[in-house]
Amino acid sequence: MKLLEFEAKEIFKEYKIPVAKGFVINCPEEIDERLKEIGDEVVLKAQVDVGGRGKAGGIIITDSASAKEKAALLFEKEIKGLSVEKILVEEKLPIEKEYYVSITLDRSRKEPVILFSATGGVDIEQTARDNPDALQKVWIAPILHDIPPFMMRRLLKGVPKELGPVINALYRVCCEKDALLAEINPLVTTKNGVYAADAKLIIDDNALYRQGIEVNRDLTDRERRAEKFGFSYVELEGSIGVIGNGAGLTMSTLDQIDLYGGKAANFLDVGGGAGEERVCNAVRLVSEMPGVSVIVVNLLGGITRCDEVARGIVSAGVSQKVVVRLAGTNEAEGREILNENGYMMLDTMDEVITYAVREAQL
């Protein structure tokens, strides 16, 4: 789950990472109460979960006298389709130099990687493409609680040593908060010291409970319902709904749809032993996705009974065409139930997916 900037900065402060003085407002009127804490120049930052806020008009630098008026205008904006419900009001830092630092997981090496560049700011992605040598990388064993000095020297290569403690603290944040990404862009130097001028934290969804986070804001309504039902569910961008049992079979179904020129709308694994109600909920959930024109149900009946699956499909009563492949326990009974109710059950994955791709392209 992605934290908003002000939430990430609250965590940074716990780890002694310096951030600008600031506060959060929910309406323009709240700015009057605390503006004197900030100074003559302020930065208004829309708290929306998108990248590139600055270029999209989500960050405004203004003087204190105009801050309330500019905040009102910012509340009325949409930043990349998202409405602005909170604004972080901060002092304007006297920036001398901008840097970039992030810590993420290198899945191929199965350990954290620390990225650092002496060029920070909004165009770091372009810098990485145009001049990859400007981005320093070190990999660190996850059993280490601090970045070893020799690694820090390799990262910094002549830039101010005052950056070191901040980067080390960011590494501890990453480890202790179960972060998939911890980023400061820009990390700035000023005459008063080093500051995290921005903050990004993405917490592993599987660790939210351990971090005391009860609601995953990144989930759509359907994803929350899927979680409640106990489904493994991911939304994609195609028009063919997919329901399988077992991650391997469901992934194979997605792969074969792609092979035959179709696009899957989702991944939904109902798990083993799915009964009528569970299958019914799965079919209805997938049918509600915008643009889904056909649904593939591809289940193997081991502990799952094919007749129960068939009853669930019929009970769902969705408007889309449902094409089914069932094999295993009570397969004949399942086929009979589907045939009696006008559903198509084919014998192989190839037949089911060929048919579904053709229907989706009509």
PLY file of the C-alpha trace (Angstrom):
ply
format ascii 1.0
element vertex 362
property float x
property float y
property float z
element edge 361
property int vertex1
property int vertex2
end_header
0.00 0.00 0.00
1.27 3.45 -0.92
1.46 6.00 1.86
0.77 9.65 1.18
3.69 12.05 1.53
2.65 13.41 4.91
2.18 9.88 6.28
5.63 8.84 5.07
7.16 11.97 6.59
5.61 11.21 9.97
7.48 7.90 9.87
10.65 9.64 8.71
10.51 11.91 11.74
10.36 8.86 14.02
13.68 7.77 12.50
15.28 11.21 12.84
15.18 11.98 9.11
14.83 15.78 8.90
11.77 17.10 7.04
10.47 20.63 6.47
8.13 22.18 9.03
4.57 21.66 7.93
1.02 20.59 8.62
-1.93 19.04 6.78
-5.19 20.83 5.99
-8.55 19.43 4.86
-10.02 22.77 3.74
-8.60 26.25 2.93
-9.87 27.79 6.17
-7.60 25.59 8.29
-4.51 27.24 6.85
-5.07 30.49 8.78
-4.71 28.82 12.16
-1.12 27.62 11.70
0.42 29.63 8.86
2.53 31.66 11.26
4.48 28.46 12.08
5.83 28.25 8.54
7.29 31.57 7.39
6.88 34.01 4.53
7.04 31.46 1.70
5.15 28.20 1.70
4.76 25.13 -0.49
1.30 23.64 -1.00
1.42 19.95 -1.89
-1.66 18.03 -2.99
-1.77 14.70 -1.13
-2.73 12.39 -3.98
-1.41 8.95 -4.77
0.16 9.66 -8.17
3.62 10.39 -9.47
4.49 13.62 -11.25
2.32 15.85 -9.05
4.51 18.87 -9.70
4.20 18.75 -13.48
0.44 18.14 -13.12
-0.04 21.30 -11.05
-0.24 19.59 -7.68
2.57 21.57 -6.03
2.36 25.34 -5.63
4.95 27.70 -4.17
3.42 30.92 -2.86
3.79 33.65 -0.27
1.91 33.47 3.00
-0.50 36.24 2.05
-1.76 34.27 -0.95
-1.60 30.81 0.61
-5.30 30.52 1.52
-6.44 31.59 -1.95
-4.00 29.22 -3.69
-5.00 26.37 -1.38
-8.66 26.89 -2.32
-7.76 26.64 -6.02
-5.71 23.50 -5.38
-8.61 21.84 -3.55
-10.75 22.40 -6.66
-8.26 20.66 -8.96
-8.05 17.09 -10.13
-4.49 15.77 -10.31
-4.32 13.02 -12.94
-7.97 12.23 -12.32
-7.78 12.29 -8.51
-9.52 14.92 -6.40
-7.52 16.78 -3.77
-8.85 16.07 -0.27
-5.75 16.96 1.76
-2.92 19.45 1.27
0.45 19.38 2.99
1.53 22.94 3.80
5.31 23.24 4.28
7.97 25.87 4.68
9.95 26.57 1.52
13.41 25.12 2.01
16.44 27.15 0.86
17.73 24.32 -1.36
21.37 24.33 -2.40
21.61 20.89 -4.09
19.21 18.04 -4.87
20.00 14.32 -4.67
18.07 11.12 -5.15
17.99 8.01 -2.98
15.73 4.98 -2.94
15.75 1.50 -1.47
13.78 -1.31 -3.04
13.91 -5.09 -3.42
15.91 -6.67 -6.22
13.84 -9.78 -6.78
16.44 -11.45 -8.98
19.10 -11.18 -6.25
16.63 -11.55 -3.36
18.05 -8.64 -1.40
17.58 -4.88 -1.00
19.26 -2.55 -3.50
20.11 1.06 -2.65
20.07 3.57 -5.51
21.70 6.98 -5.23
22.24 9.82 -7.66
23.86 13.21 -7.28
21.11 14.46 -9.61
17.70 14.46 -7.96
14.34 16.02 -8.72
11.39 15.30 -10.94
13.37 14.04 -13.92
15.31 11.25 -12.20
13.77 8.63 -14.52
15.03 10.55 -17.55
18.46 10.89 -15.93
18.59 7.12 -15.35
17.75 6.48 -19.03
20.10 9.08 -20.51
23.02 8.64 -18.13
22.86 5.30 -16.27
26.34 5.88 -14.81
24.88 8.73 -12.77
22.95 6.19 -10.70
25.03 4.38 -8.07
23.84 0.96 -6.84
24.79 -1.23 -3.92
23.16 -4.46 -2.76
22.96 -5.20 0.93
22.27 -8.45 2.78
18.89 -8.11 4.54
20.35 -9.48 7.80
22.33 -6.22 8.21
20.69 -3.54 10.36
22.87 -0.71 9.02
24.64 0.08 5.77
28.34 -0.77 6.16
30.69 2.24 5.82
32.43 0.84 2.72
29.06 0.57 0.94
28.16 4.11 1.96
31.45 5.40 0.54
30.77 3.56 -2.72
27.33 5.17 -2.91
28.28 8.73 -2.08
31.57 9.10 -3.98
32.56 12.59 -2.91
29.16 14.12 -2.11
28.62 15.58 1.38
29.09 12.97 4.10
26.10 14.46 5.96
23.87 12.52 3.57
25.09 9.22 5.03
23.08 9.18 8.28
19.88 10.05 6.43
20.39 7.23 3.91
21.17 4.82 6.74
17.99 5.87 8.55
16.01 5.38 5.33
17.37 1.84 5.13
16.12 1.14 8.67
12.72 2.55 7.72
12.62 0.22 4.72
13.47 -2.85 6.81
11.39 -2.15 9.90
8.29 -0.88 8.10
8.19 -3.81 5.61
8.57 -1.39 2.71
8.77 -2.51 -0.91
10.03 0.99 -1.75
11.45 3.78 0.40
12.39 6.86 -1.60
13.48 10.46 -1.06
13.39 12.58 -4.21
14.75 15.08 -3.74
17.04 14.65 -0.78
18.34 18.20 -0.40
21.15 20.07 1.24
20.54 23.54 2.68
22.54 25.95 4.80
20.67 24.46 7.77
21.43 20.83 6.96
20.02 17.87 5.02
16.26 17.39 4.48
13.90 14.92 2.88
12.01 17.36 0.65
9.69 14.57 -0.50
8.89 11.11 0.80
7.55 7.91 -0.70
6.82 4.65 1.10
5.10 1.57 -0.30
4.30 -1.01 2.38
4.05 -4.71 1.54
0.34 -5.59 1.48
1.11 -8.84 3.28
2.60 -6.91 6.21
-0.14 -4.32 6.75
-1.49 -6.06 9.84
1.98 -6.19 11.38
2.31 -2.45 10.72
-1.04 -1.71 12.38
-2.77 -0.79 9.11
-6.28 -2.23 8.99
-7.47 -1.01 5.58
-5.54 -1.25 2.31
-6.55 1.96 0.54
-5.01 0.81 -2.76
-7.63 -1.90 -3.28
-10.65 -1.30 -5.49
-14.10 -2.14 -4.13
-14.03 -5.42 -6.07
-10.57 -6.24 -4.73
-11.81 -5.65 -1.18
-14.77 -7.94 -1.77
-12.47 -10.56 -3.29
-10.27 -10.33 -0.20
-13.35 -10.78 2.00
-14.36 -13.87 0.01
-10.81 -15.24 0.33
-10.03 -15.13 -3.40
-6.61 -14.45 -4.88
-7.66 -11.67 -7.24
-5.87 -9.16 -9.47
-7.51 -6.77 -11.94
-6.00 -6.48 -15.43
-7.07 -4.57 -18.54
-8.61 -7.10 -20.94
-12.14 -8.23 -21.78
-11.98 -11.96 -20.91
-12.80 -12.77 -17.31
-10.83 -15.67 -15.82
-11.73 -17.97 -12.92
-9.56 -20.97 -12.04
-8.64 -23.06 -9.03
-4.97 -23.04 -8.13
-2.48 -20.33 -9.03
-0.73 -22.49 -11.62
-3.88 -23.38 -13.57
-5.16 -19.81 -13.43
-1.82 -18.41 -14.64
-1.74 -20.99 -17.42
-5.19 -19.84 -18.49
-4.00 -16.22 -18.65
-0.92 -17.25 -20.63
-2.96 -19.22 -23.14
-5.40 -16.35 -23.62
-2.45 -14.14 -24.46
-1.02 -16.82 -26.78
-4.27 -16.90 -28.78
-4.39 -13.12 -29.12
-6.84 -12.27 -26.33
-6.50 -10.14 -23.21
-7.49 -11.30 -19.75
-9.49 -8.93 -17.55
-8.38 -10.44 -14.28
-6.78 -13.26 -12.31
-9.13 -15.00 -9.90
-8.16 -18.17 -8.05
-11.13 -19.53 -6.07
-8.90 -22.05 -4.28
-9.56 -25.70 -3.57
-12.88 -27.15 -2.51
-14.95 -24.28 -3.90
-18.66 -24.91 -3.41
-21.73 -23.45 -5.09
-21.82 -20.17 -3.14
-18.10 -19.52 -3.56
-18.23 -20.09 -7.31
-21.36 -17.96 -7.59
-19.60 -15.06 -5.81
-16.57 -15.42 -8.07
-18.58 -15.36 -11.29
-20.61 -12.35 -10.19
-17.50 -10.48 -9.08
-15.79 -10.96 -12.45
-18.98 -10.09 -14.35
-19.04 -6.65 -12.69
-15.72 -5.62 -14.22
-16.20 -2.99 -16.94
-15.60 -4.35 -20.43
-15.83 -8.05 -19.59
-17.70 -9.68 -22.49
-17.00 -13.37 -21.84
-15.95 -15.35 -18.75
-13.73 -18.44 -18.77
-14.22 -20.88 -15.88
-11.38 -23.42 -15.90
-11.46 -25.73 -12.87
-10.11 -29.15 -12.04
-12.26 -31.22 -9.72
-10.21 -32.90 -7.05
-11.51 -31.81 -3.70
-13.60 -29.42 -5.79
-16.79 -31.06 -7.09
-17.72 -30.21 -10.67
-21.46 -30.40 -9.96
-21.07 -27.78 -7.20
-19.13 -25.56 -9.60
-21.85 -25.93 -12.24
-24.56 -24.98 -9.74
-22.56 -21.91 -8.73
-22.25 -20.77 -12.35
-25.98 -21.21 -12.91
-26.85 -19.44 -9.62
-24.73 -16.44 -10.61
-27.02 -15.76 -13.56
-24.72 -13.21 -15.19
-25.42 -11.55 -18.55
-22.05 -12.38 -20.10
-21.41 -15.61 -21.96
-19.71 -18.13 -19.64
-17.61 -20.85 -21.26
-16.55 -23.70 -19.00
-13.96 -26.43 -18.79
-14.43 -28.82 -15.87
-12.56 -32.06 -15.30
-12.54 -34.45 -12.35
-14.92 -35.32 -9.54
-18.58 -35.44 -10.65
-17.64 -34.13 -14.09
-20.60 -35.82 -15.83
-23.06 -34.35 -13.33
-21.56 -30.91 -13.79
-21.81 -31.14 -17.57
-25.46 -32.17 -17.35
-26.34 -29.22 -15.08
-24.64 -26.77 -17.42
-26.19 -28.23 -20.57
-29.67 -28.15 -19.05
-29.26 -24.45 -18.30
-27.78 -23.39 -21.65
-24.12 -23.06 -20.65
-21.31 -24.21 -22.89
-18.89 -26.78 -21.45
-15.97 -27.80 -23.66
-13.45 -30.58 -23.15
-10.05 -28.86 -23.32
-8.37 -25.58 -22.43
-7.57 -25.02 -26.09
-11.22 -25.25 -27.07
-12.41 -23.02 -24.23
-9.84 -20.31 -24.80
-10.14 -20.33 -28.60
-13.89 -19.88 -28.22
-13.53 -17.13 -25.57
-11.00 -15.14 -27.60
-13.23 -15.33 -30.68
-16.29 -14.17 -28.69
-14.34 -11.30 -27.12
-13.26 -10.05 -30.53
-16.81 -9.96 -31.99
0 1
1 2
2 3
3 4
4 5
5 6
6 7
7 8
8 9
9 10
10 11
11 12
12 13
13 14
14 15
15 16
16 17
17 18
18 19
19 20
20 21
21 22
22 23
23 24
24 25
25 26
26 27
27 28
28 29
29 30
30 31
31 32
32 33
33 34
34 35
35 36
36 37
37 38
38 39
39 40
40 41
41 42
42 43
43 44
44 45
45 46
46 47
47 48
48 49
49 50
50 51
51 52
52 53
53 54
54 55
55 56
56 57
57 58
58 59
59 60
60 61
61 62
62 63
63 64
64 65
65 66
66 67
67 68
68 69
69 70
70 71
71 72
72 73
73 74
74 75
75 76
76 77
77 78
78 79
79 80
80 81
81 82
82 83
83 84
84 85
85 86
86 87
87 88
88 89
89 90
90 91
91 92
92 93
93 94
94 95
95 96
96 97
97 98
98 99
99 100
100 101
101 102
102 103
103 104
104 105
105 106
106 107
107 108
108 109
109 110
110 111
111 112
112 113
113 114
114 115
115 116
116 117
117 118
118 119
119 120
120 121
121 122
122 123
123 124
124 125
125 126
126 127
127 128
128 129
129 130
130 131
131 132
132 133
133 134
134 135
135 136
136 137
137 138
138 139
139 140
140 141
141 142
142 143
143 144
144 145
145 146
146 147
147 148
148 149
149 150
150 151
151 152
152 153
153 154
154 155
155 156
156 157
157 158
158 159
159 160
160 161
161 162
162 163
163 164
164 165
165 166
166 167
167 168
168 169
169 170
170 171
171 172
172 173
173 174
174 175
175 176
176 177
177 178
178 179
179 180
180 181
181 182
182 183
183 184
184 185
185 186
186 187
187 188
188 189
189 190
190 191
191 192
192 193
193 194
194 195
195 196
196 197
197 198
198 199
199 200
200 201
201 202
202 203
203 204
204 205
205 206
206 207
207 208
208 209
209 210
210 211
211 212
212 213
213 214
214 215
215 216
216 217
217 218
218 219
219 220
220 221
221 222
222 223
223 224
224 225
225 226
226 227
227 228
228 229
229 230
230 231
231 232
232 233
233 234
234 235
235 236
236 237
237 238
238 239
239 240
240 241
241 242
242 243
243 244
244 245
245 246
246 247
247 248
248 249
249 250
250 251
251 252
252 253
253 254
254 255
255 256
256 257
257 258
258 259
259 260
260 261
261 262
262 263
263 264
264 265
265 266
266 267
267 268
268 269
269 270
270 271
271 272
272 273
273 274
274 275
275 276
276 277
277 278
278 279
279 280
280 281
281 282
282 283
283 284
284 285
285 286
286 287
287 288
288 289
289 290
290 291
291 292
292 293
293 294
294 295
295 296
296 297
297 298
298 299
299 300
300 301
301 302
302 303
303 304
304 305
305 306
306 307
307 308
308 309
309 310
310 311
311 312
312 313
313 314
314 315
315 316
316 317
317 318
318 319
319 320
320 321
321 322
322 323
323 324
324 325
325 326
326 327
327 328
328 329
329 330
330 331
331 332
332 333
333 334
334 335
335 336
336 337
337 338
338 339
339 340
340 341
341 342
342 343
343 344
344 345
345 346
346 347
347 348
348 349
349 350
350 351
351 352
352 353
353 354
354 355
355 356
356 357
357 358
358 359
359 360
360 361
